[in-house]
Amino acid sequence: MGDEARRSLPAETEQSLRTTIDAAREALDRADASRPLDALPLLRAAQEHLTSAVDEAMAAVLVTEGGTIRTAGALAGLSENAVGPRLARTSLLGAYGSEAGRVTAAGVERARYDLEEGRHRVAPEASDPPLRFRARRSST
């Protein structure tokens, strides 16, 4: 990923990434290890913010650094197949996803081109949060 492949990161993407990282840090700072019951919701919030930050950072690596989906996934500790759906939830690449809810290499290429030409599309705000585990019945 040489300098010739590097594009500038849109200011709103950089700000969004900073905000998400700061929110995770704040949740972690508020978590008190001596009070696990109170810490658990804060740790969960930090995890959600970090997941969003990882997704946005992967999108930024792909669009501005010229990386590949495989490389971005490896840097994040994810399989290549896990990356596409996560990229579809990002502000940087969400508008370039397929109908199946994944961003492919073709979508990344289009986003790079549009960014270079000043026509980058921003994804609409996500209406559905990522799925979470819910117990079917109580364990008591």
N, CA, C and O atoms as CSV, one atom per row, in Angstrom:
chain,resi,resn,atom,element,x,y,z
A,1,MET,N,N,0.845,-1.180,0.000
A,1,MET,CA,C,0.000,0.000,0.000
A,1,MET,C,C,0.887,1.238,0.000
A,1,MET,O,O,1.140,1.834,1.047
A,2,GLY,N,N,1.348,1.612,-1.164
A,2,GLY,CA,C,2.229,2.748,-1.266
A,2,GLY,C,C,1.490,4.066,-1.200
A,2,GLY,O,O,0.260,4.115,-1.179
A,3,ASP,N,N,2.276,5.141,-1.167
A,3,ASP,CA,C,1.681,6.473,-1.084
A,3,ASP,C,C,0.855,6.808,-2.319
A,3,ASP,O,O,-0.078,7.608,-2.244
A,4,GLU,N,N,1.199,6.191,-3.478
A,4,GLU,CA,C,0.442,6.494,-4.690
A,4,GLU,C,C,-0.989,5.990,-4.591
A,4,GLU,O,O,-1.869,6.519,-5.270
A,5,ALA,N,N,-1.247,4.979,-3.761
A,5,ALA,CA,C,-2.596,4.441,-3.605
A,5,ALA,C,C,-3.381,5.170,-2.517
A,5,ALA,O,O,-4.592,4.982,-2.398
A,6,ARG,N,N,-2.716,5.985,-1.740
A,6,ARG,CA,C,-3.351,6.639,-0.598
A,6,ARG,C,C,-4.233,7.800,-1.044
A,6,ARG,O,O,-3.827,8.645,-1.842
A,7,ARG,N,N,-5.456,7.817,-0.503
A,7,ARG,CA,C,-6.395,8.911,-0.749
A,7,ARG,C,C,-6.686,9.552,0.591
A,7,ARG,O,O,-6.497,8.928,1.635
A,8,SER,N,N,-7.140,10.776,0.572
A,8,SER,CA,C,-7.429,11.420,1.850
A,8,SER,C,C,-8.761,10.919,2.396
A,8,SER,O,O,-9.723,10.710,1.658
A,9,LEU,N,N,-8.784,10.735,3.701
A,9,LEU,CA,C,-9.982,10.273,4.397
A,9,LEU,C,C,-10.951,11.429,4.517
A,9,LEU,O,O,-10.559,12.517,4.937
A,10,PRO,N,N,-12.226,11.215,4.152
A,10,PRO,CA,C,-13.198,12.301,4.328
A,10,PRO,C,C,-13.247,12.737,5.794
A,10,PRO,O,O,-13.199,11.901,6.697
A,11,ALA,N,N,-13.342,14.032,6.022
A,11,ALA,CA,C,-13.315,14.581,7.378
A,11,ALA,C,C,-14.418,13.994,8.253
A,11,ALA,O,O,-14.197,13.733,9.435
A,12,GLU,N,N,-15.608,13.784,7.680
A,12,GLU,CA,C,-16.702,13.239,8.486
A,12,GLU,C,C,-16.421,11.800,8.916
A,12,GLU,O,O,-16.855,11.382,9.989
A,13,THR,N,N,-15.701,11.041,8.092
A,13,THR,CA,C,-15.339,9.674,8.459
A,13,THR,C,C,-14.323,9.680,9.581
A,13,THR,O,O,-14.447,8.919,10.540
A,14,GLU,N,N,-13.320,10.536,9.467
A,14,GLU,CA,C,-12.317,10.644,10.531
A,14,GLU,C,C,-12.968,11.077,11.846
A,14,GLU,O,O,-12.659,10.528,12.903
A,15,GLN,N,N,-13.859,12.052,11.779
A,15,GLN,CA,C,-14.541,12.520,12.987
A,15,GLN,C,C,-15.416,11.427,13.589
A,15,GLN,O,O,-15.453,11.263,14.809
A,16,SER,N,N,-16.110,10.688,12.752
A,16,SER,CA,C,-16.953,9.596,13.226
A,16,SER,C,C,-16.114,8.529,13.925
A,16,SER,O,O,-16.504,8.008,14.970
A,17,LEU,N,N,-14.966,8.208,13.345
A,17,LEU,CA,C,-14.079,7.218,13.941
A,17,LEU,C,C,-13.552,7.708,15.290
A,17,LEU,O,O,-13.516,6.946,16.256
A,18,ARG,N,N,-13.148,8.964,15.358
A,18,ARG,CA,C,-12.678,9.537,16.638
A,18,ARG,C,C,-13.777,9.506,17.695
A,18,ARG,O,O,-13.527,9.151,18.847
A,19,THR,N,N,-14.989,9.876,17.304
A,19,THR,CA,C,-16.116,9.904,18.240
A,19,THR,C,C,-16.402,8.508,18.784
A,19,THR,O,O,-16.654,8.343,19.978
A,20,THR,N,N,-16.362,7.509,17.915
A,20,THR,CA,C,-16.635,6.137,18.328
A,20,THR,C,C,-15.553,5.626,19.276
A,20,THR,O,O,-15.860,4.974,20.275
A,21,ILE,N,N,-14.313,5.912,18.974
A,21,ILE,CA,C,-13.210,5.503,19.850
A,21,ILE,C,C,-13.325,6.195,21.201
A,21,ILE,O,O,-13.138,5.564,22.241
A,22,ASP,N,N,-13.632,7.486,21.191
A,22,ASP,CA,C,-13.805,8.227,22.450
A,22,ASP,C,C,-14.954,7.677,23.284
A,22,ASP,O,O,-14.852,7.603,24.508
A,23,ALA,N,N,-16.048,7.290,22.631
A,23,ALA,CA,C,-17.191,6.729,23.354
A,23,ALA,C,C,-16.823,5.391,23.999
A,23,ALA,O,O,-17.240,5.110,25.123
A,24,ALA,N,N,-16.049,4.572,23.300
A,24,ALA,CA,C,-15.596,3.302,23.876
A,24,ALA,C,C,-14.692,3.557,25.071
A,24,ALA,O,O,-14.816,2.908,26.109
A,25,ARG,N,N,-13.790,4.500,24.912
A,25,ARG,CA,C,-12.872,4.845,26.003
A,25,ARG,C,C,-13.641,5.347,27.231
A,25,ARG,O,O,-13.320,4.983,28.362
A,26,GLU,N,N,-14.647,6.177,27.002
A,26,GLU,CA,C,-15.453,6.710,28.105
A,26,GLU,C,C,-16.183,5.589,28.839
A,26,GLU,O,O,-16.219,5.567,30.070
A,27,ALA,N,N,-16.763,4.661,28.083
A,27,ALA,CA,C,-17.470,3.539,28.713
A,27,ALA,C,C,-16.504,2.687,29.528
A,27,ALA,O,O,-16.843,2.244,30.626
A,28,LEU,N,N,-15.314,2.456,29.004
A,28,LEU,CA,C,-14.322,1.679,29.748
A,28,LEU,C,C,-13.849,2.417,30.993
A,28,LEU,O,O,-13.641,1.802,32.039
A,29,ASP,N,N,-13.678,3.727,30.884
A,29,ASP,CA,C,-13.250,4.515,32.043
A,29,ASP,C,C,-14.285,4.475,33.162
A,29,ASP,O,O,-13.937,4.521,34.342
A,30,ARG,N,N,-15.563,4.389,32.784
A,30,ARG,CA,C,-16.638,4.370,33.782
A,30,ARG,C,C,-16.852,2.990,34.397
A,30,ARG,O,O,-17.475,2.879,35.453
A,31,ALA,N,N,-16.349,1.945,33.760
A,31,ALA,CA,C,-16.515,0.580,34.266
A,31,ALA,C,C,-15.598,0.364,35.463
A,31,ALA,O,O,-14.394,0.608,35.387
A,32,ASP,N,N,-16.178,-0.095,36.564
A,32,ASP,CA,C,-15.448,-0.349,37.804
A,32,ASP,C,C,-15.321,-1.855,37.986
A,32,ASP,O,O,-16.317,-2.548,38.191
A,33,ALA,N,N,-14.099,-2.357,37.910
A,33,ALA,CA,C,-13.866,-3.799,38.009
A,33,ALA,C,C,-14.311,-4.366,39.348
A,33,ALA,O,O,-14.592,-5.561,39.444
A,34,SER,N,N,-14.382,-3.545,40.374
A,34,SER,CA,C,-14.806,-4.045,41.687
A,34,SER,C,C,-16.324,-4.208,41.770
A,34,SER,O,O,-16.838,-4.762,42.741
A,35,ARG,N,N,-17.045,-3.722,40.744
A,35,ARG,CA,C,-18.514,-3.819,40.719
A,35,ARG,C,C,-18.948,-4.414,39.368
A,35,ARG,O,O,-19.471,-3.697,38.515
A,36,PRO,N,N,-18.732,-5.712,39.178
A,36,PRO,CA,C,-19.014,-6.340,37.881
A,36,PRO,C,C,-20.451,-6.165,37.399
A,36,PRO,O,O,-20.688,-6.032,36.198
A,37,LEU,N,N,-21.396,-6.163,38.308
A,37,LEU,CA,C,-22.797,-5.997,37.910
A,37,LEU,C,C,-23.015,-4.644,37.231
A,37,LEU,O,O,-23.729,-4.556,36.232
A,38,ASP,N,N,-22.410,-3.611,37.763
A,38,ASP,CA,C,-22.514,-2.278,37.171
A,38,ASP,C,C,-21.609,-2.126,35.950
A,38,ASP,O,O,-21.906,-1.350,35.041
A,39,ALA,N,N,-20.511,-2.866,35.937
A,39,ALA,CA,C,-19.538,-2.746,34.843
A,39,ALA,C,C,-20.027,-3.412,33.564
A,39,ALA,O,O,-19.695,-2.971,32.464
A,40,LEU,N,N,-20.808,-4.465,33.707
A,40,LEU,CA,C,-21.208,-5.244,32.536
A,40,LEU,C,C,-21.888,-4.422,31.433
A,40,LEU,O,O,-21.483,-4.536,30.277
A,41,PRO,N,N,-22.897,-3.604,31.734
A,41,PRO,CA,C,-23.507,-2.809,30.652
A,41,PRO,C,C,-22.519,-1.822,30.021
A,41,PRO,O,O,-22.602,-1.539,28.826
A,42,LEU,N,N,-21.608,-1.311,30.802
A,42,LEU,CA,C,-20.608,-0.384,30.271
A,42,LEU,C,C,-19.611,-1.119,29.375
A,42,LEU,O,O,-19.191,-0.595,28.344
A,43,LEU,N,N,-19.241,-2.320,29.770
A,43,LEU,CA,C,-18.342,-3.114,28.939
A,43,LEU,C,C,-19.012,-3.482,27.618
A,43,LEU,O,O,-18.371,-3.471,26.567
A,44,ARG,N,N,-20.293,-3.804,27.674
A,44,ARG,CA,C,-21.038,-4.114,26.458
A,44,ARG,C,C,-21.099,-2.894,25.536
A,44,ARG,O,O,-20.922,-3.015,24.324
A,45,ALA,N,N,-21.350,-1.728,26.114
A,45,ALA,CA,C,-21.386,-0.495,25.315
A,45,ALA,C,C,-20.025,-0.236,24.678
A,45,ALA,O,O,-19.946,0.138,23.508
A,46,ALA,N,N,-18.954,-0.436,25.446
A,46,ALA,CA,C,-17.607,-0.242,24.903
A,46,ALA,C,C,-17.360,-1.205,23.742
A,46,ALA,O,O,-16.779,-0.830,22.724
A,47,GLN,N,N,-17.807,-2.446,23.907
A,47,GLN,CA,C,-17.633,-3.438,22.855
A,47,GLN,C,C,-18.371,-3.028,21.579
A,47,GLN,O,O,-17.835,-3.179,20.481
A,48,GLU,N,N,-19.574,-2.521,21.710
A,48,GLU,CA,C,-20.335,-2.078,20.536
A,48,GLU,C,C,-19.641,-0.911,19.837
A,48,GLU,O,O,-19.575,-0.864,18.609
A,49,HIS,N,N,-19.124,0.030,20.627
A,49,HIS,CA,C,-18.400,1.161,20.037
A,49,HIS,C,C,-17.123,0.688,19.337
A,49,HIS,O,O,-16.790,1.161,18.250
A,50,LEU,N,N,-16.415,-0.246,19.967
A,50,LEU,CA,C,-15.190,-0.766,19.351
A,50,LEU,C,C,-15.492,-1.529,18.067
A,50,LEU,O,O,-14.740,-1.432,17.098
A,51,THR,N,N,-16.578,-2.280,18.052
A,51,THR,CA,C,-16.964,-2.989,16.836
A,51,THR,C,C,-17.220,-1.992,15.703
A,51,THR,O,O,-16.782,-2.207,14.573
A,52,SER,N,N,-17.924,-0.914,16.006
A,52,SER,CA,C,-18.168,0.125,14.997
A,52,SER,C,C,-16.868,0.760,14.546
A,52,SER,O,O,-16.685,1.026,13.359
A,53,ALA,N,N,-15.958,1.006,15.488
A,53,ALA,CA,C,-14.676,1.617,15.144
A,53,ALA,C,C,-13.852,0.691,14.255
A,53,ALA,O,O,-13.224,1.146,13.299
A,54,VAL,N,N,-13.852,-0.600,14.562
A,54,VAL,CA,C,-13.127,-1.568,13.732
A,54,VAL,C,C,-13.708,-1.581,12.322
A,54,VAL,O,O,-12.964,-1.575,11.341
A,55,ASP,N,N,-15.023,-1.599,12.218
A,55,ASP,CA,C,-15.674,-1.617,10.905
A,55,ASP,C,C,-15.324,-0.371,10.099
A,55,ASP,O,O,-14.971,-0.470,8.924
A,56,GLU,N,N,-15.421,0.799,10.723
A,56,GLU,CA,C,-15.103,2.051,10.026
A,56,GLU,C,C,-13.624,2.107,9.646
A,56,GLU,O,O,-13.277,2.596,8.571
A,57,ALA,N,N,-12.756,1.610,10.521
A,57,ALA,CA,C,-11.322,1.607,10.215
A,57,ALA,C,C,-11.016,0.665,9.053
A,57,ALA,O,O,-10.184,0.978,8.202
A,58,MET,N,N,-11.687,-0.493,9.015
A,58,MET,CA,C,-11.497,-1.394,7.869
A,58,MET,C,C,-11.924,-0.704,6.580
A,58,MET,O,O,-11.220,-0.782,5.573
A,59,ALA,N,N,-13.065,-0.034,6.603
A,59,ALA,CA,C,-13.535,0.676,5.412
A,59,ALA,C,C,-12.528,1.738,4.991
A,59,ALA,O,O,-12.255,1.902,3.803
A,60,ALA,N,N,-11.982,2.453,5.957
A,60,ALA,CA,C,-10.999,3.497,5.648
A,60,ALA,C,C,-9.735,2.902,5.044
A,60,ALA,O,O,-9.173,3.467,4.106
A,61,VAL,N,N,-9.282,1.770,5.572
A,61,VAL,CA,C,-8.103,1.105,5.013
A,61,VAL,C,C,-8.353,0.730,3.558
A,61,VAL,O,O,-7.479,0.899,2.708
A,62,LEU,N,N,-9.534,0.227,3.279
A,62,LEU,CA,C,-9.855,-0.186,1.918
A,62,LEU,C,C,-9.941,0.991,0.960
A,62,LEU,O,O,-9.374,0.959,-0.132
A,63,VAL,N,N,-10.648,2.021,1.374
A,63,VAL,CA,C,-10.911,3.140,0.463
A,63,VAL,C,C,-9.723,4.090,0.355
A,63,VAL,O,O,-9.383,4.520,-0.747
A,64,THR,N,N,-9.097,4.420,1.454
A,64,THR,CA,C,-8.052,5.445,1.410
A,64,THR,C,C,-6.633,4.905,1.329
A,64,THR,O,O,-5.733,5.597,0.854
A,65,GLU,N,N,-6.426,3.671,1.788
A,65,GLU,CA,C,-5.075,3.108,1.796
A,65,GLU,C,C,-4.834,2.111,0.669
A,65,GLU,O,O,-3.705,1.661,0.470
A,66,GLY,N,N,-5.887,1.763,-0.071
A,66,GLY,CA,C,-5.723,0.836,-1.184
A,66,GLY,C,C,-5.611,-0.610,-0.759
A,66,GLY,O,O,-5.120,-1.435,-1.530
A,67,GLY,N,N,-6.048,-0.946,0.440
A,67,GLY,CA,C,-5.969,-2.318,0.930
A,67,GLY,C,C,-7.002,-3.219,0.288
A,67,GLY,O,O,-7.884,-2.762,-0.439
A,68,THR,N,N,-6.880,-4.501,0.566
A,68,THR,CA,C,-7.836,-5.484,0.064
A,68,THR,C,C,-8.746,-5.926,1.209
A,68,THR,O,O,-8.425,-5.736,2.382
A,69,ILE,N,N,-9.872,-6.510,0.854
A,69,ILE,CA,C,-10.802,-7.011,1.864
A,69,ILE,C,C,-10.111,-8.073,2.717
A,69,ILE,O,O,-10.314,-8.117,3.930
A,70,ARG,N,N,-9.315,-8.910,2.110
A,70,ARG,CA,C,-8.587,-9.951,2.851
A,70,ARG,C,C,-7.606,-9.331,3.843
A,70,ARG,O,O,-7.526,-9.762,4.993
A,71,THR,N,N,-6.866,-8.327,3.403
A,71,THR,CA,C,-5.894,-7.669,4.281
A,71,THR,C,C,-6.579,-6.956,5.435
A,71,THR,O,O,-6.139,-7.062,6.580
A,72,ALA,N,N,-7.641,-6.238,5.145
A,72,ALA,CA,C,-8.375,-5.523,6.200
A,72,ALA,C,C,-8.932,-6.516,7.217
A,72,ALA,O,O,-8.868,-6.275,8.422
A,73,GLY,N,N,-9.470,-7.618,6.737
A,73,GLY,CA,C,-9.983,-8.639,7.638
A,73,GLY,C,C,-8.883,-9.223,8.504
A,73,GLY,O,O,-9.066,-9.407,9.707
A,74,ALA,N,N,-7.751,-9.511,7.902
A,74,ALA,CA,C,-6.630,-10.074,8.663
A,74,ALA,C,C,-6.149,-9.096,9.733
A,74,ALA,O,O,-5.858,-9.502,10.859
A,75,LEU,N,N,-6.064,-7.813,9.389
A,75,LEU,CA,C,-5.640,-6.811,10.374
A,75,LEU,C,C,-6.612,-6.726,11.545
A,75,LEU,O,O,-6.213,-6.432,12.672
A,76,ALA,N,N,-7.900,-6.985,11.272
A,76,ALA,CA,C,-8.934,-6.922,12.309
A,76,ALA,C,C,-9.167,-8.269,12.987
A,76,ALA,O,O,-9.977,-8.367,13.909
A,77,GLY,N,N,-8.462,-9.310,12.536
A,77,GLY,CA,C,-8.643,-10.627,13.122
A,77,GLY,C,C,-9.921,-11.312,12.676
A,77,GLY,O,O,-10.499,-12.108,13.416
A,78,LEU,N,N,-10.362,-10.999,11.458
A,78,LEU,CA,C,-11.605,-11.558,10.922
A,78,LEU,C,C,-11.319,-12.346,9.657
A,78,LEU,O,O,-10.330,-12.102,8.965
A,79,SER,N,N,-12.201,-13.296,9.364
A,79,SER,CA,C,-12.081,-14.006,8.089
A,79,SER,C,C,-12.560,-13.082,6.976
A,79,SER,O,O,-13.317,-12.141,7.216
A,80,GLU,N,N,-12.118,-13.356,5.781
A,80,GLU,CA,C,-12.508,-12.534,4.634
A,80,GLU,C,C,-14.021,-12.507,4.457
A,80,GLU,O,O,-14.581,-11.474,4.091
A,81,ASN,N,N,-14.682,-13.622,4.713
A,81,ASN,CA,C,-16.140,-13.690,4.546
A,81,ASN,C,C,-16.888,-12.846,5.565
A,81,ASN,O,O,-18.023,-12.444,5.309
A,82,ALA,N,N,-16.289,-12.571,6.699
A,82,ALA,CA,C,-16.952,-11.784,7.744
A,82,ALA,C,C,-16.878,-10.286,7.475
A,82,ALA,O,O,-17.628,-9.517,8.075
A,83,VAL,N,N,-15.998,-9.866,6.596
A,83,VAL,CA,C,-15.748,-8.440,6.387
A,83,VAL,C,C,-16.851,-7.753,5.578
A,83,VAL,O,O,-17.286,-6.662,5.947
A,84,GLY,N,N,-17.306,-8.361,4.497
A,84,GLY,CA,C,-18.296,-7.736,3.604
A,84,GLY,C,C,-19.537,-7.217,4.294
A,84,GLY,O,O,-19.915,-6.066,4.074
A,85,PRO,N,N,-20.197,-8.031,5.134
A,85,PRO,CA,C,-21.394,-7.536,5.820
A,85,PRO,C,C,-21.083,-6.410,6.810
A,85,PRO,O,O,-21.894,-5.504,7.001
A,86,ARG,N,N,-19.918,-6.470,7.429
A,86,ARG,CA,C,-19.551,-5.420,8.381
A,86,ARG,C,C,-19.270,-4.104,7.653
A,86,ARG,O,O,-19.585,-3.030,8.167
A,87,LEU,N,N,-18.683,-4.184,6.466
A,87,LEU,CA,C,-18.428,-2.975,5.679
A,87,LEU,C,C,-19.732,-2.328,5.234
A,87,LEU,O,O,-19.813,-1.108,5.096
A,88,ALA,N,N,-20.746,-3.146,5.011
A,88,ALA,CA,C,-22.048,-2.629,4.560
A,88,ALA,C,C,-22.716,-1.778,5.640
A,88,ALA,O,O,-23.640,-1.022,5.340
A,89,ARG,N,N,-22.264,-1.887,6.888
A,89,ARG,CA,C,-22.823,-1.082,7.981
A,89,ARG,C,C,-22.045,0.214,8.211
A,89,ARG,O,O,-22.383,0.980,9.114
A,90,THR,N,N,-21.012,0.471,7.411
A,90,THR,CA,C,-20.187,1.659,7.627
A,90,THR,C,C,-20.696,2.854,6.837
A,90,THR,O,O,-21.383,2.708,5.826
A,91,SER,N,N,-20.346,4.035,7.319
A,91,SER,CA,C,-20.740,5.249,6.605
A,91,SER,C,C,-19.947,5.409,5.310
A,91,SER,O,O,-20.450,5.983,4.344
A,92,LEU,N,N,-18.731,4.913,5.283
A,92,LEU,CA,C,-17.858,5.086,4.132
A,92,LEU,C,C,-18.212,4.157,2.974
A,92,LEU,O,O,-18.096,4.548,1.812
A,93,LEU,N,N,-18.640,2.935,3.275
A,93,LEU,CA,C,-18.913,1.965,2.214
A,93,LEU,C,C,-20.342,1.445,2.180
A,93,LEU,O,O,-20.693,0.686,1.278
A,94,GLY,N,N,-21.160,1.828,3.124
A,94,GLY,CA,C,-22.526,1.321,3.189
A,94,GLY,C,C,-23.335,1.565,1.930
A,94,GLY,O,O,-24.169,0.737,1.563
A,95,ALA,N,N,-23.107,2.672,1.268
A,95,ALA,CA,C,-23.848,2.994,0.044
A,95,ALA,C,C,-23.367,2.171,-1.155
A,95,ALA,O,O,-23.966,2.228,-2.230
A,96,TYR,N,N,-22.291,1.411,-0.971
A,96,TYR,CA,C,-21.714,0.634,-2.063
A,96,TYR,C,C,-21.927,-0.864,-1.880
A,96,TYR,O,O,-21.276,-1.674,-2.539
A,97,GLY,N,N,-22.825,-1.224,-0.997
A,97,GLY,CA,C,-23.117,-2.627,-0.730
A,97,GLY,C,C,-24.080,-3.201,-1.742
A,97,GLY,O,O,-24.775,-2.474,-2.452
A,98,SER,N,N,-24.108,-4.521,-1.795
A,98,SER,CA,C,-25.013,-5.224,-2.700
A,98,SER,C,C,-26.375,-5.375,-2.044
A,98,SER,O,O,-26.556,-5.037,-0.874
A,99,GLU,N,N,-27.327,-5.886,-2.808
A,99,GLU,CA,C,-28.661,-6.145,-2.260
A,99,GLU,C,C,-28.613,-7.218,-1.178
A,99,GLU,O,O,-29.508,-7.300,-0.337
A,100,ALA,N,N,-27.567,-8.038,-1.202
A,100,ALA,CA,C,-27.406,-9.092,-0.199
A,100,ALA,C,C,-26.830,-8.547,1.108
A,100,ALA,O,O,-26.649,-9.296,2.068
A,101,GLY,N,N,-26.542,-7.252,1.145
A,101,GLY,CA,C,-26.033,-6.655,2.377
A,101,GLY,C,C,-24.551,-6.849,2.597
A,101,GLY,O,O,-24.100,-6.937,3.739
A,102,ARG,N,N,-23.784,-6.918,1.521
A,102,ARG,CA,C,-22.334,-7.094,1.598
A,102,ARG,C,C,-21.652,-6.073,0.705
A,102,ARG,O,O,-22.210,-5.644,-0.305
A,103,VAL,N,N,-20.452,-5.691,1.082
A,103,VAL,CA,C,-19.619,-4.877,0.208
A,103,VAL,C,C,-18.575,-5.807,-0.397
A,103,VAL,O,O,-17.889,-6.537,0.319
A,104,THR,N,N,-18.464,-5.773,-1.709
A,104,THR,CA,C,-17.505,-6.618,-2.426
A,104,THR,C,C,-16.350,-5.762,-2.928
A,104,THR,O,O,-16.349,-4.541,-2.768
A,105,ALA,N,N,-15.377,-6.413,-3.531
A,105,ALA,CA,C,-14.232,-5.695,-4.092
A,105,ALA,C,C,-14.688,-4.683,-5.143
A,105,ALA,O,O,-14.107,-3.604,-5.260
A,106,ALA,N,N,-15.712,-5.025,-5.895
A,106,ALA,CA,C,-16.225,-4.091,-6.910
A,106,ALA,C,C,-16.802,-2.839,-6.246
A,106,ALA,O,O,-16.611,-1.732,-6.749
A,107,GLY,N,N,-17.492,-3.002,-5.141
A,107,GLY,CA,C,-18.023,-1.852,-4.410
A,107,GLY,C,C,-16.924,-0.974,-3.860
A,107,GLY,O,O,-17.035,0.252,-3.864
A,108,VAL,N,N,-15.860,-1.602,-3.384
A,108,VAL,CA,C,-14.712,-0.840,-2.865
A,108,VAL,C,C,-14.080,-0.037,-3.987
A,108,VAL,O,O,-13.762,1.138,-3.808
A,109,GLU,N,N,-13.894,-0.662,-5.144
A,109,GLU,CA,C,-13.303,0.043,-6.289
A,109,GLU,C,C,-14.161,1.241,-6.698
A,109,GLU,O,O,-13.637,2.314,-6.997
A,110,ARG,N,N,-15.459,1.052,-6.708
A,110,ARG,CA,C,-16.368,2.142,-7.073
A,110,ARG,C,C,-16.276,3.277,-6.055
A,110,ARG,O,O,-16.266,4.450,-6.428
A,111,ALA,N,N,-16.210,2.930,-4.781
A,111,ALA,CA,C,-16.101,3.950,-3.732
A,111,ALA,C,C,-14.791,4.727,-3.872
A,111,ALA,O,O,-14.770,5.946,-3.699
A,112,ARG,N,N,-13.707,4.030,-4.182
A,112,ARG,CA,C,-12.411,4.709,-4.387
A,112,ARG,C,C,-12.509,5.700,-5.543
A,112,ARG,O,O,-12.071,6.845,-5.439
A,113,TYR,N,N,-13.087,5.241,-6.635
A,113,TYR,CA,C,-13.231,6.095,-7.809
A,113,TYR,C,C,-14.100,7.313,-7.491
A,113,TYR,O,O,-13.740,8.444,-7.818
A,114,ASP,N,N,-15.242,7.072,-6.852
A,114,ASP,CA,C,-16.146,8.176,-6.517
A,114,ASP,C,C,-15.480,9.170,-5.567
A,114,ASP,O,O,-15.666,10.378,-5.711
A,115,LEU,N,N,-14.718,8.682,-4.613
A,115,LEU,CA,C,-14.024,9.573,-3.681
A,115,LEU,C,C,-13.001,10.426,-4.424
A,115,LEU,O,O,-12.883,11.626,-4.179
A,116,GLU,N,N,-12.273,9.800,-5.323
A,116,GLU,CA,C,-11.277,10.518,-6.117
A,116,GLU,C,C,-11.913,11.587,-7.000
A,116,GLU,O,O,-11.335,12.654,-7.211
A,117,GLU,N,N,-13.104,11.295,-7.514
A,117,GLU,CA,C,-13.814,12.227,-8.393
A,117,GLU,C,C,-14.672,13.235,-7.630
A,117,GLU,O,O,-15.302,14.100,-8.238
A,118,GLY,N,N,-14.700,13.126,-6.290
A,118,GLY,CA,C,-15.501,14.048,-5.492
A,118,GLY,C,C,-16.981,13.735,-5.486
A,118,GLY,O,O,-17.801,14.606,-5.197
A,119,ARG,N,N,-17.332,12.491,-5.805
A,119,ARG,CA,C,-18.745,12.093,-5.860
A,119,ARG,C,C,-19.071,10.983,-4.875
A,119,ARG,O,O,-20.028,10.236,-5.081
A,120,HIS,N,N,-18.312,10.866,-3.837
A,120,HIS,CA,C,-18.511,9.774,-2.888
A,120,HIS,C,C,-19.903,9.829,-2.274
A,120,HIS,O,O,-20.353,10.884,-1.827
A,121,ARG,N,N,-20.579,8.684,-2.257
A,121,ARG,CA,C,-21.920,8.579,-1.675
A,121,ARG,C,C,-21.800,8.171,-0.214
A,121,ARG,O,O,-21.000,7.303,0.133
A,122,VAL,N,N,-22.585,8.790,0.621
A,122,VAL,CA,C,-22.600,8.453,2.044
A,122,VAL,C,C,-23.795,7.554,2.305
A,122,VAL,O,O,-24.890,7.786,1.794
A,123,ALA,N,N,-23.568,6.530,3.106
A,123,ALA,CA,C,-24.644,5.592,3.424
A,123,ALA,C,C,-25.677,6.260,4.307
A,123,ALA,O,O,-25.329,7.072,5.165
A,124,PRO,N,N,-26.935,5.932,4.108
A,124,PRO,CA,C,-27.966,6.450,5.015
A,124,PRO,C,C,-27.752,5.871,6.409
A,124,PRO,O,O,-27.129,4.820,6.562
A,125,GLU,N,N,-28.261,6.547,7.404
A,125,GLU,CA,C,-28.137,6.065,8.778
A,125,GLU,C,C,-28.778,4.689,8.888
A,125,GLU,O,O,-29.871,4.453,8.372
A,126,ALA,N,N,-28.086,3.794,9.563
A,126,ALA,CA,C,-28.614,2.439,9.740
A,126,ALA,C,C,-29.803,2.473,10.680
A,126,ALA,O,O,-29.757,3.086,11.747
A,127,SER,N,N,-30.860,1.808,10.269
A,127,SER,CA,C,-32.063,1.784,11.107
A,127,SER,C,C,-32.072,0.580,12.029
A,127,SER,O,O,-32.707,0.603,13.083
A,128,ASP,N,N,-31.366,-0.475,11.632
A,128,ASP,CA,C,-31.350,-1.692,12.432
A,128,ASP,C,C,-29.966,-1.886,13.048
A,128,ASP,O,O,-28.967,-1.924,12.330
A,129,PRO,N,N,-29.903,-2.009,14.375
A,129,PRO,CA,C,-28.609,-2.297,14.991
A,129,PRO,C,C,-28.211,-3.739,14.685
A,129,PRO,O,O,-29.060,-4.537,14.288
A,130,PRO,N,N,-26.927,-4.089,14.864
A,130,PRO,CA,C,-26.516,-5.469,14.631
A,130,PRO,C,C,-27.306,-6.427,15.527
A,130,PRO,O,O,-27.748,-6.062,16.616
A,131,LEU,N,N,-27.470,-7.639,15.049
A,131,LEU,CA,C,-28.216,-8.634,15.810
A,131,LEU,C,C,-27.485,-8.987,17.100
A,131,LEU,O,O,-26.255,-8.970,17.161
A,132,ARG,N,N,-28.261,-9.305,18.121
A,132,ARG,CA,C,-27.709,-9.707,19.410
A,132,ARG,C,C,-28.360,-11.010,19.856
A,132,ARG,O,O,-29.478,-11.338,19.459
A,133,PHE,N,N,-27.635,-11.734,20.683
A,133,PHE,CA,C,-28.170,-12.965,21.251
A,133,PHE,C,C,-29.275,-12.629,22.237
A,133,PHE,O,O,-29.131,-11.721,23.057
A,134,ARG,N,N,-30.375,-13.360,22.157
A,134,ARG,CA,C,-31.451,-13.246,23.130
A,134,ARG,C,C,-31.835,-14.647,23.582
A,134,ARG,O,O,-32.111,-15.510,22.749
A,135,ALA,N,N,-31.856,-14.880,24.870
A,135,ALA,CA,C,-32.217,-16.193,25.385
A,135,ALA,C,C,-33.688,-16.460,25.093
A,135,ALA,O,O,-34.511,-15.549,25.177
A,136,ARG,N,N,-34.020,-17.692,24.753
A,136,ARG,CA,C,-35.398,-18.052,24.447
A,136,ARG,C,C,-36.235,-18.156,25.720
A,136,ARG,O,O,-37.423,-17.833,25.723
A,137,ARG,N,N,-35.620,-18.597,26.765
A,137,ARG,CA,C,-36.330,-18.713,28.043
A,137,ARG,C,C,-35.355,-18.430,29.161
A,137,ARG,O,O,-34.139,-18.483,28.974
A,138,SER,N,N,-35.883,-18.137,30.292
A,138,SER,CA,C,-35.006,-17.844,31.419
A,138,SER,C,C,-34.364,-19.140,31.911
A,138,SER,O,O,-34.933,-20.223,31.773
A,139,SER,N,N,-33.202,-19.013,32.469
A,139,SER,CA,C,-32.479,-20.187,32.936
A,139,SER,C,C,-32.784,-20.505,34.398
A,139,SER,O,O,-32.192,-21.426,34.960
A,140,THR,N,N,-33.695,-19.762,35.021
A,140,THR,CA,C,-34.016,-20.021,36.426
A,140,THR,C,C,-35.308,-20.773,36.572
A,140,THR,O,O,-35.725,-21.072,37.691
